[in-house]
């Protein structure tokens, strides 16, 4: 995991939303979502639980 990827995860946790985090990071929401999926695949765990109400850390992600 790169430092940039870690910044992405932290921004999402702080915002509680991939969309809001993408705005603060000045990247597109699909790019951020893809980056998160790549990180999750790389480390072999699901970091976030996604729902209609937003995004939260899983037990593995916390």
mmJSON file of the N, C-alpha and C atoms, coordinates in Angstrom:
{"data_MODEL":{"atom_site":{
"group_PDB":["ATOM","ATOM","ATOM","ATOM","ATOM","ATOM","ATOM","ATOM","ATOM","ATOM","ATOM","ATOM","ATOM","ATOM","ATOM","ATOM","ATOM","ATOM","ATOM","ATOM","ATOM","ATOM","ATOM","ATOM","ATOM","ATOM","ATOM","ATOM","ATOM","ATOM","ATOM","ATOM","ATOM","ATOM","ATOM","ATOM","ATOM","ATOM","ATOM","ATOM","ATOM","ATOM","ATOM","ATOM","ATOM","ATOM","ATOM","ATOM","ATOM","ATOM","ATOM","ATOM","ATOM","ATOM","ATOM","ATOM","ATOM","ATOM","ATOM","ATOM","ATOM","ATOM","ATOM","ATOM","ATOM","ATOM","ATOM","ATOM","ATOM","ATOM","ATOM","ATOM","ATOM","ATOM","ATOM","ATOM","ATOM","ATOM","ATOM","ATOM","ATOM","ATOM","ATOM","ATOM","ATOM","ATOM","ATOM","ATOM","ATOM","ATOM","ATOM","ATOM","ATOM","ATOM","ATOM","ATOM","ATOM","ATOM","ATOM","ATOM","ATOM","ATOM","ATOM","ATOM","ATOM","ATOM","ATOM","ATOM","ATOM","ATOM","ATOM","ATOM","ATOM","ATOM","ATOM","ATOM","ATOM","ATOM","ATOM","ATOM","ATOM","ATOM","ATOM","ATOM","ATOM","ATOM","ATOM","ATOM","ATOM","ATOM","ATOM","ATOM","ATOM","ATOM","ATOM","ATOM","ATOM","ATOM","ATOM","ATOM","ATOM","ATOM","ATOM","ATOM","ATOM","ATOM","ATOM","ATOM","ATOM","ATOM","ATOM","ATOM","ATOM","ATOM","ATOM","ATOM","ATOM","ATOM","ATOM","ATOM","ATOM","ATOM","ATOM","ATOM","ATOM","ATOM","ATOM","ATOM","ATOM","ATOM","ATOM","ATOM","ATOM","ATOM","ATOM","ATOM","ATOM","ATOM","ATOM","ATOM","ATOM","ATOM","ATOM","ATOM","ATOM","ATOM"],
"id":[1,2,3,4,5,6,7,8,9,10,11,12,13,14,15,16,17,18,19,20,21,22,23,24,25,26,27,28,29,30,31,32,33,34,35,36,37,38,39,40,41,42,43,44,45,46,47,48,49,50,51,52,53,54,55,56,57,58,59,60,61,62,63,64,65,66,67,68,69,70,71,72,73,74,75,76,77,78,79,80,81,82,83,84,85,86,87,88,89,90,91,92,93,94,95,96,97,98,99,100,101,102,103,104,105,106,107,108,109,110,111,112,113,114,115,116,117,118,119,120,121,122,123,124,125,126,127,128,129,130,131,132,133,134,135,136,137,138,139,140,141,142,143,144,145,146,147,148,149,150,151,152,153,154,155,156,157,158,159,160,161,162,163,164,165,166,167,168,169,170,171,172,173,174,175,176,177,178,179,180,181,182,183,184,185,186],
"type_symbol":["N","C","C","N","C","C","N","C","C","N","C","C","N","C","C","N","C","C","N","C","C","N","C","C","N","C","C","N","C","C","N","C","C","N","C","C","N","C","C","N","C","C","N","C","C","N","C","C","N","C","C","N","C","C","N","C","C","N","C","C","N","C","C","N","C","C","N","C","C","N","C","C","N","C","C","N","C","C","N","C","C","N","C","C","N","C","C","N","C","C","N","C","C","N","C","C","N","C","C","N","C","C","N","C","C","N","C","C","N","C","C","N","C","C","N","C","C","N","C","C","N","C","C","N","C","C","N","C","C","N","C","C","N","C","C","N","C","C","N","C","C","N","C","C","N","C","C","N","C","C","N","C","C","N","C","C","N","C","C","N","C","C","N","C","C","N","C","C","N","C","C","N","C","C","N","C","C","N","C","C","N","C","C","N","C","C"],
"label_atom_id":["N","CA","C","N","CA","C","N","CA","C","N","CA","C","N","CA","C","N","CA","C","N","CA","C","N","CA","C","N","CA","C","N","CA","C","N","CA","C","N","CA","C","N","CA","C","N","CA","C","N","CA","C","N","CA","C","N","CA","C","N","CA","C","N","CA","C","N","CA","C","N","CA","C","N","CA","C","N","CA","C","N","CA","C","N","CA","C","N","CA","C","N","CA","C","N","CA","C","N","CA","C","N","CA","C","N","CA","C","N","CA","C","N","CA","C","N","CA","C","N","CA","C","N","CA","C","N","CA","C","N","CA","C","N","CA","C","N","CA","C","N","CA","C","N","CA","C","N","CA","C","N","CA","C","N","CA","C","N","CA","C","N","CA","C","N","CA","C","N","CA","C","N","CA","C","N","CA","C","N","CA","C","N","CA","C","N","CA","C","N","CA","C","N","CA","C","N","CA","C","N","CA","C","N","CA","C","N","CA","C","N","CA","C","N","CA","C"],
"label_alt_id":[null,null,null,null,null,null,null,null,null,null,null,null,null,null,null,null,null,null,null,null,null,null,null,null,null,null,null,null,null,null,null,null,null,null,null,null,null,null,null,null,null,null,null,null,null,null,null,null,null,null,null,null,null,null,null,null,null,null,null,null,null,null,null,null,null,null,null,null,null,null,null,null,null,null,null,null,null,null,null,null,null,null,null,null,null,null,null,null,null,null,null,null,null,null,null,null,null,null,null,null,null,null,null,null,null,null,null,null,null,null,null,null,null,null,null,null,null,null,null,null,null,null,null,null,null,null,null,null,null,null,null,null,null,null,null,null,null,null,null,null,null,null,null,null,null,null,null,null,null,null,null,null,null,null,null,null,null,null,null,null,null,null,null,null,null,null,null,null,null,null,null,null,null,null,null,null,null,null,null,null,null,null,null,null,null,null],
"label_comp_id":["UNK","UNK","UNK","UNK","UNK","UNK","UNK","UNK","UNK","UNK","UNK","UNK","UNK","UNK","UNK","UNK","UNK","UNK","UNK","UNK","UNK","UNK","UNK","UNK","UNK","UNK","UNK","UNK","UNK","UNK","UNK","UNK","UNK","UNK","UNK","UNK","UNK","UNK","UNK","UNK","UNK","UNK","UNK","UNK","UNK","UNK","UNK","UNK","UNK","UNK","UNK","UNK","UNK","UNK","UNK","UNK","UNK","UNK","UNK","UNK","UNK","UNK","UNK","UNK","UNK","UNK","UNK","UNK","UNK","UNK","UNK","UNK","UNK","UNK","UNK","UNK","UNK","UNK","UNK","UNK","UNK","UNK","UNK","UNK","UNK","UNK","UNK","UNK","UNK","UNK","UNK","UNK","UNK","UNK","UNK","UNK","UNK","UNK","UNK","UNK","UNK","UNK","UNK","UNK","UNK","UNK","UNK","UNK","UNK","UNK","UNK","UNK","UNK","UNK","UNK","UNK","UNK","UNK","UNK","UNK","UNK","UNK","UNK","UNK","UNK","UNK","UNK","UNK","UNK","UNK","UNK","UNK","UNK","UNK","UNK","UNK","UNK","UNK","UNK","UNK","UNK","UNK","UNK","UNK","UNK","UNK","UNK","UNK","UNK","UNK","UNK","UNK","UNK","UNK","UNK","UNK","UNK","UNK","UNK","UNK","UNK","UNK","UNK","UNK","UNK","UNK","UNK","UNK","UNK","UNK","UNK","UNK","UNK","UNK","UNK","UNK","UNK","UNK","UNK","UNK","UNK","UNK","UNK","UNK","UNK","UNK"],
"label_asym_id":["A","A","A","A","A","A","A","A","A","A","A","A","A","A","A","A","A","A","A","A","A","A","A","A","A","A","A","A","A","A","A","A","A","A","A","A","A","A","A","A","A","A","A","A","A","A","A","A","A","A","A","A","A","A","A","A","A","A","A","A","A","A","A","A","A","A","A","A","A","A","A","A","A","A","A","A","A","A","A","A","A","A","A","A","A","A","A","A","A","A","A","A","A","A","A","A","A","A","A","A","A","A","A","A","A","A","A","A","A","A","A","A","A","A","A","A","A","A","A","A","A","A","A","A","A","A","A","A","A","A","A","A","A","A","A","A","A","A","A","A","A","A","A","A","A","A","A","A","A","A","A","A","A","A","A","A","A","A","A","A","A","A","A","A","A","A","A","A","A","A","A","A","A","A","A","A","A","A","A","A","A","A","A","A","A","A"],
"label_entity_id":["1","1","1","1","1","1","1","1","1","1","1","1","1","1","1","1","1","1","1","1","1","1","1","1","1","1","1","1","1","1","1","1","1","1","1","1","1","1","1","1","1","1","1","1","1","1","1","1","1","1","1","1","1","1","1","1","1","1","1","1","1","1","1","1","1","1","1","1","1","1","1","1","1","1","1","1","1","1","1","1","1","1","1","1","1","1","1","1","1","1","1","1","1","1","1","1","1","1","1","1","1","1","1","1","1","1","1","1","1","1","1","1","1","1","1","1","1","1","1","1","1","1","1","1","1","1","1","1","1","1","1","1","1","1","1","1","1","1","1","1","1","1","1","1","1","1","1","1","1","1","1","1","1","1","1","1","1","1","1","1","1","1","1","1","1","1","1","1","1","1","1","1","1","1","1","1","1","1","1","1","1","1","1","1","1","1"],
"label_seq_id":[1,1,1,2,2,2,3,3,3,4,4,4,5,5,5,6,6,6,7,7,7,8,8,8,9,9,9,10,10,10,11,11,11,12,12,12,13,13,13,14,14,14,15,15,15,16,16,16,17,17,17,18,18,18,19,19,19,20,20,20,21,21,21,22,22,22,23,23,23,24,24,24,25,25,25,26,26,26,27,27,27,28,28,28,29,29,29,30,30,30,31,31,31,32,32,32,33,33,33,34,34,34,35,35,35,36,36,36,37,37,37,38,38,38,39,39,39,40,40,40,41,41,41,42,42,42,43,43,43,44,44,44,45,45,45,46,46,46,47,47,47,48,48,48,49,49,49,50,50,50,51,51,51,52,52,52,53,53,53,54,54,54,55,55,55,56,56,56,57,57,57,58,58,58,59,59,59,60,60,60,61,61,61,62,62,62],
"pdbx_PDB_ins_code":[null,null,null,null,null,null,null,null,null,null,null,null,null,null,null,null,null,null,null,null,null,null,null,null,null,null,null,null,null,null,null,null,null,null,null,null,null,null,null,null,null,null,null,null,null,null,null,null,null,null,null,null,null,null,null,null,null,null,null,null,null,null,null,null,null,null,null,null,null,null,null,null,null,null,null,null,null,null,null,null,null,null,null,null,null,null,null,null,null,null,null,null,null,null,null,null,null,null,null,null,null,null,null,null,null,null,null,null,null,null,null,null,null,null,null,null,null,null,null,null,null,null,null,null,null,null,null,null,null,null,null,null,null,null,null,null,null,null,null,null,null,null,null,null,null,null,null,null,null,null,null,null,null,null,null,null,null,null,null,null,null,null,null,null,null,null,null,null,null,null,null,null,null,null,null,null,null,null,null,null,null,null,null,null,null,null],
"Cartn_x":[0.842,0.0,0.894,0.557,1.331,0.809,1.586,1.167,-0.091,-0.163,-1.341,-2.59,-2.468,-3.601,-4.043,-3.09,-3.418,-4.17,-3.765,-4.47,-5.908,-6.117,-7.468,-8.337,-7.823,-8.582,-8.918,-7.948,-8.169,-9.228,-9.17,-10.153,-11.56,-11.692,-13.005,-13.542,-12.681,-13.109,-13.562,-12.811,-13.156,-14.469,-14.683,-15.877,-17.101,-16.871,-17.988,-18.656,-17.994,-18.571,-17.459,-17.538,-16.553,-16.729,-17.961,-18.225,-17.63,-17.863,-17.329,-15.81,-15.264,-13.803,-13.193,-13.819,-13.317,-13.283,-14.316,-14.337,-13.167,-12.929,-11.853,-10.473,-10.378,-9.097,-8.891,-9.911,-9.869,-9.644,-10.337,-10.331,-11.768,-11.992,-13.358,-13.769,-15.064,-15.582,-15.294,-15.482,-15.155,-13.669,-12.79,-11.358,-11.06,-11.689,-11.475,-12.061,-13.229,-13.842,-12.969,-12.428,-11.537,-10.26,-9.737,-8.527,-8.784,-9.954,-10.297,-10.416,-11.055,-11.176,-9.795,-8.9,-7.533,-6.8,-6.97,-6.332,-6.877,-8.193,-8.807,-8.323,-8.207,-7.694,-6.233,-5.461,-4.034,-3.783,-4.54,-4.292,-5.188,-6.167,-6.97,-8.059,-8.486,-9.593,-10.543,-11.77,-12.725,-12.574,-12.205,-11.955,-13.262,-14.134,-15.368,-16.599,-17.639,-18.961,-19.75,-20.235,-20.952,-22.452,-23.191,-24.65,-25.235,-26.551,-27.223,-27.02,-26.727,-26.539,-25.107,-24.217,-22.824,-21.877,-20.739,-19.679,-19.124,-18.876,-18.317,-17.192,-16.31,-15.221,-15.769,-15.225,-15.524,-14.651,-14.877,-14.024,-12.585,-12.389,-11.041,-10.413,-11.24,-10.727,-10.367,-10.867,-10.593,-9.347],
"Cartn_y":[-1.169,0.0,1.24,2.169,3.401,4.44,5.484,6.575,7.243,7.385,8.003,7.159,5.848,4.975,5.099,5.217,5.394,6.709,7.763,9.044,8.903,8.11,7.874,7.231,6.194,5.476,6.417,7.187,8.118,9.157,9.683,10.68,10.089,8.871,8.225,8.017,7.572,7.359,8.678,9.728,11.036,11.575,11.384,11.922,11.024,9.736,8.798,8.587,9.039,8.97,8.999,8.098,8.105,9.352,9.735,10.914,12.172,12.369,13.554,13.51,12.341,12.203,12.52,12.07,12.339,13.841,14.542,16.001,16.652,16.216,16.806,16.453,15.283,14.848,15.342,15.992,16.508,15.404,14.27,13.187,12.763,12.006,11.58,10.449,10.355,9.314,7.913,7.669,6.332,5.976,6.952,6.692,6.296,6.981,6.663,5.289,4.996,3.68,2.56,2.771,1.766,1.619,2.721,2.663,1.858,2.044,1.294,-0.196,-0.525,-1.937,-2.552,-1.795,-2.275,-2.514,-1.594,-1.741,-2.983,-3.132,-4.287,-5.597,-5.633,-6.831,-7.079,-6.01,-6.13,-6.703,-6.223,-6.678,-7.848,-8.163,-9.361,-9.251,-8.028,-7.845,-6.789,-6.805,-5.757,-4.671,-3.472,-2.375,-1.691,-1.507,-0.755,-1.593,-1.306,-1.85,-0.724,-0.969,0.052,-0.178,0.925,0.838,2.121,2.159,3.352,4.549,4.279,5.356,5.869,5.251,5.693,4.525,4.777,3.774,3.726,2.523,2.359,1.329,1.385,0.409,-0.95,-1.981,-3.334,-3.628,-4.75,-5.149,-5.3,-5.913,-6.066,-4.727,-3.762,-2.467,-1.54,-1.839,-0.935,-1.285],
"Cartn_z":[0.0,0.0,0.0,-0.85,-0.943,0.044,0.249,1.119,0.563,-0.745,-1.371,-1.099,-1.197,-0.923,0.534,1.438,2.856,3.062,2.366,2.45,1.969,0.922,0.42,1.497,2.14,3.162,4.324,4.762,5.877,5.519,4.305,3.878,3.854,3.396,3.348,4.762,5.662,7.051,7.668,7.465,8.039,7.48,6.181,5.528,5.698,5.824,5.896,4.556,3.493,2.153,1.114,0.16,-0.923,-1.779,-2.016,-2.843,-2.224,-0.926,-0.25,-0.169,0.082,0.134,-1.226,-2.289,-3.639,-3.907,-3.458,-3.632,-2.893,-1.659,-0.865,-1.414,-2.057,-2.623,-4.06,-4.617,-5.984,-7.017,-6.812,-7.802,-8.036,-9.086,-9.373,-8.436,-8.187,-7.307,-7.856,-9.17,-9.683,-9.521,-9.675,-9.488,-8.045,-7.102,-5.691,-5.351,-5.86,-5.625,-6.171,-7.36,-7.95,-7.146,-6.633,-5.814,-4.548,-3.943,-2.729,-3.043,-4.141,-4.534,-4.767,-5.401,-5.634,-4.313,-3.365,-2.061,-1.354,-1.369,-0.714,-1.334,-2.643,-3.316,-2.965,-2.887,-2.592,-1.198,-0.215,1.155,1.565,0.743,0.965,2.013,2.336,3.266,2.724,3.236,2.906,3.966,3.558,4.492,4.88,3.898,4.117,3.835,4.607,4.334,3.68,2.5,1.752,1.906,2.069,2.151,1.582,1.49,0.975,1.906,3.18,4.154,4.211,3.469,3.472,3.577,4.164,4.219,5.633,6.124,7.459,7.388,8.363,8.435,8.856,8.254,8.706,9.926,10.556,11.682,11.203,10.04,9.482,9.129,8.733,8.319,9.462,10.638,11.763,12.533],
"occupancy":[1.0,1.0,1.0,1.0,1.0,1.0,1.0,1.0,1.0,1.0,1.0,1.0,1.0,1.0,1.0,1.0,1.0,1.0,1.0,1.0,1.0,1.0,1.0,1.0,1.0,1.0,1.0,1.0,1.0,1.0,1.0,1.0,1.0,1.0,1.0,1.0,1.0,1.0,1.0,1.0,1.0,1.0,1.0,1.0,1.0,1.0,1.0,1.0,1.0,1.0,1.0,1.0,1.0,1.0,1.0,1.0,1.0,1.0,1.0,1.0,1.0,1.0,1.0,1.0,1.0,1.0,1.0,1.0,1.0,1.0,1.0,1.0,1.0,1.0,1.0,1.0,1.0,1.0,1.0,1.0,1.0,1.0,1.0,1.0,1.0,1.0,1.0,1.0,1.0,1.0,1.0,1.0,1.0,1.0,1.0,1.0,1.0,1.0,1.0,1.0,1.0,1.0,1.0,1.0,1.0,1.0,1.0,1.0,1.0,1.0,1.0,1.0,1.0,1.0,1.0,1.0,1.0,1.0,1.0,1.0,1.0,1.0,1.0,1.0,1.0,1.0,1.0,1.0,1.0,1.0,1.0,1.0,1.0,1.0,1.0,1.0,1.0,1.0,1.0,1.0,1.0,1.0,1.0,1.0,1.0,1.0,1.0,1.0,1.0,1.0,1.0,1.0,1.0,1.0,1.0,1.0,1.0,1.0,1.0,1.0,1.0,1.0,1.0,1.0,1.0,1.0,1.0,1.0,1.0,1.0,1.0,1.0,1.0,1.0,1.0,1.0,1.0,1.0,1.0,1.0,1.0,1.0,1.0,1.0,1.0,1.0],
"B_iso_or_equiv":[0.0,0.0,0.0,0.0,0.0,0.0,0.0,0.0,0.0,0.0,0.0,0.0,0.0,0.0,0.0,0.0,0.0,0.0,0.0,0.0,0.0,0.0,0.0,0.0,0.0,0.0,0.0,0.0,0.0,0.0,0.0,0.0,0.0,0.0,0.0,0.0,0.0,0.0,0.0,0.0,0.0,0.0,0.0,0.0,0.0,0.0,0.0,0.0,0.0,0.0,0.0,0.0,0.0,0.0,0.0,0.0,0.0,0.0,0.0,0.0,0.0,0.0,0.0,0.0,0.0,0.0,0.0,0.0,0.0,0.0,0.0,0.0,0.0,0.0,0.0,0.0,0.0,0.0,0.0,0.0,0.0,0.0,0.0,0.0,0.0,0.0,0.0,0.0,0.0,0.0,0.0,0.0,0.0,0.0,0.0,0.0,0.0,0.0,0.0,0.0,0.0,0.0,0.0,0.0,0.0,0.0,0.0,0.0,0.0,0.0,0.0,0.0,0.0,0.0,0.0,0.0,0.0,0.0,0.0,0.0,0.0,0.0,0.0,0.0,0.0,0.0,0.0,0.0,0.0,0.0,0.0,0.0,0.0,0.0,0.0,0.0,0.0,0.0,0.0,0.0,0.0,0.0,0.0,0.0,0.0,0.0,0.0,0.0,0.0,0.0,0.0,0.0,0.0,0.0,0.0,0.0,0.0,0.0,0.0,0.0,0.0,0.0,0.0,0.0,0.0,0.0,0.0,0.0,0.0,0.0,0.0,0.0,0.0,0.0,0.0,0.0,0.0,0.0,0.0,0.0,0.0,0.0,0.0,0.0,0.0,0.0],
"pdbx_formal_charge":[null,null,null,null,null,null,null,null,null,null,null,null,null,null,null,null,null,null,null,null,null,null,null,null,null,null,null,null,null,null,null,null,null,null,null,null,null,null,null,null,null,null,null,null,null,null,null,null,null,null,null,null,null,null,null,null,null,null,null,null,null,null,null,null,null,null,null,null,null,null,null,null,null,null,null,null,null,null,null,null,null,null,null,null,null,null,null,null,null,null,null,null,null,null,null,null,null,null,null,null,null,null,null,null,null,null,null,null,null,null,null,null,null,null,null,null,null,null,null,null,null,null,null,null,null,null,null,null,null,null,null,null,null,null,null,null,null,null,null,null,null,null,null,null,null,null,null,null,null,null,null,null,null,null,null,null,null,null,null,null,null,null,null,null,null,null,null,null,null,null,null,null,null,null,null,null,null,null,null,null,null,null,null,null,null,null],
"auth_seq_id":[1,1,1,2,2,2,3,3,3,4,4,4,5,5,5,6,6,6,7,7,7,8,8,8,9,9,9,10,10,10,11,11,11,12,12,12,13,13,13,14,14,14,15,15,15,16,16,16,17,17,17,18,18,18,19,19,19,20,20,20,21,21,21,22,22,22,23,23,23,24,24,24,25,25,25,26,26,26,27,27,27,28,28,28,29,29,29,30,30,30,31,31,31,32,32,32,33,33,33,34,34,34,35,35,35,36,36,36,37,37,37,38,38,38,39,39,39,40,40,40,41,41,41,42,42,42,43,43,43,44,44,44,45,45,45,46,46,46,47,47,47,48,48,48,49,49,49,50,50,50,51,51,51,52,52,52,53,53,53,54,54,54,55,55,55,56,56,56,57,57,57,58,58,58,59,59,59,60,60,60,61,61,61,62,62,62],
"auth_comp_id":["UNK","UNK","UNK","UNK","UNK","UNK","UNK","UNK","UNK","UNK","UNK","UNK","UNK","UNK","UNK","UNK","UNK","UNK","UNK","UNK","UNK","UNK","UNK","UNK","UNK","UNK","UNK","UNK","UNK","UNK","UNK","UNK","UNK","UNK","UNK","UNK","UNK","UNK","UNK","UNK","UNK","UNK","UNK","UNK","UNK","UNK","UNK","UNK","UNK","UNK","UNK","UNK","UNK","UNK","UNK","UNK","UNK","UNK","UNK","UNK","UNK","UNK","UNK","UNK","UNK","UNK","UNK","UNK","UNK","UNK","UNK","UNK","UNK","UNK","UNK","UNK","UNK","UNK","UNK","UNK","UNK","UNK","UNK","UNK","UNK","UNK","UNK","UNK","UNK","UNK","UNK","UNK","UNK","UNK","UNK","UNK","UNK","UNK","UNK","UNK","UNK","UNK","UNK","UNK","UNK","UNK","UNK","UNK","UNK","UNK","UNK","UNK","UNK","UNK","UNK","UNK","UNK","UNK","UNK","UNK","UNK","UNK","UNK","UNK","UNK","UNK","UNK","UNK","UNK","UNK","UNK","UNK","UNK","UNK","UNK","UNK","UNK","UNK","UNK","UNK","UNK","UNK","UNK","UNK","UNK","UNK","UNK","UNK","UNK","UNK","UNK","UNK","UNK","UNK","UNK","UNK","UNK","UNK","UNK","UNK","UNK","UNK","UNK","UNK","UNK","UNK","UNK","UNK","UNK","UNK","UNK","UNK","UNK","UNK","UNK","UNK","UNK","UNK","UNK","UNK","UNK","UNK","UNK","UNK","UNK","UNK"],
"auth_asym_id":["A","A","A","A","A","A","A","A","A","A","A","A","A","A","A","A","A","A","A","A","A","A","A","A","A","A","A","A","A","A","A","A","A","A","A","A","A","A","A","A","A","A","A","A","A","A","A","A","A","A","A","A","A","A","A","A","A","A","A","A","A","A","A","A","A","A","A","A","A","A","A","A","A","A","A","A","A","A","A","A","A","A","A","A","A","A","A","A","A","A","A","A","A","A","A","A","A","A","A","A","A","A","A","A","A","A","A","A","A","A","A","A","A","A","A","A","A","A","A","A","A","A","A","A","A","A","A","A","A","A","A","A","A","A","A","A","A","A","A","A","A","A","A","A","A","A","A","A","A","A","A","A","A","A","A","A","A","A","A","A","A","A","A","A","A","A","A","A","A","A","A","A","A","A","A","A","A","A","A","A","A","A","A","A","A","A"],
"auth_atom_id":["N","CA","C","N","CA","C","N","CA","C","N","CA","C","N","CA","C","N","CA","C","N","CA","C","N","CA","C","N","CA","C","N","CA","C","N","CA","C","N","CA","C","N","CA","C","N","CA","C","N","CA","C","N","CA","C","N","CA","C","N","CA","C","N","CA","C","N","CA","C","N","CA","C","N","CA","C","N","CA","C","N","CA","C","N","CA","C","N","CA","C","N","CA","C","N","CA","C","N","CA","C","N","CA","C","N","CA","C","N","CA","C","N","CA","C","N","CA","C","N","CA","C","N","CA","C","N","CA","C","N","CA","C","N","CA","C","N","CA","C","N","CA","C","N","CA","C","N","CA","C","N","CA","C","N","CA","C","N","CA","C","N","CA","C","N","CA","C","N","CA","C","N","CA","C","N","CA","C","N","CA","C","N","CA","C","N","CA","C","N","CA","C","N","CA","C","N","CA","C","N","CA","C","N","CA","C","N","CA","C","N","CA","C","N","CA","C"],
"pdbx_PDB_model_num":[1,1,1,1,1,1,1,1,1,1,1,1,1,1,1,1,1,1,1,1,1,1,1,1,1,1,1,1,1,1,1,1,1,1,1,1,1,1,1,1,1,1,1,1,1,1,1,1,1,1,1,1,1,1,1,1,1,1,1,1,1,1,1,1,1,1,1,1,1,1,1,1,1,1,1,1,1,1,1,1,1,1,1,1,1,1,1,1,1,1,1,1,1,1,1,1,1,1,1,1,1,1,1,1,1,1,1,1,1,1,1,1,1,1,1,1,1,1,1,1,1,1,1,1,1,1,1,1,1,1,1,1,1,1,1,1,1,1,1,1,1,1,1,1,1,1,1,1,1,1,1,1,1,1,1,1,1,1,1,1,1,1,1,1,1,1,1,1,1,1,1,1,1,1,1,1,1,1,1,1,1,1,1,1,1,1]
}}}
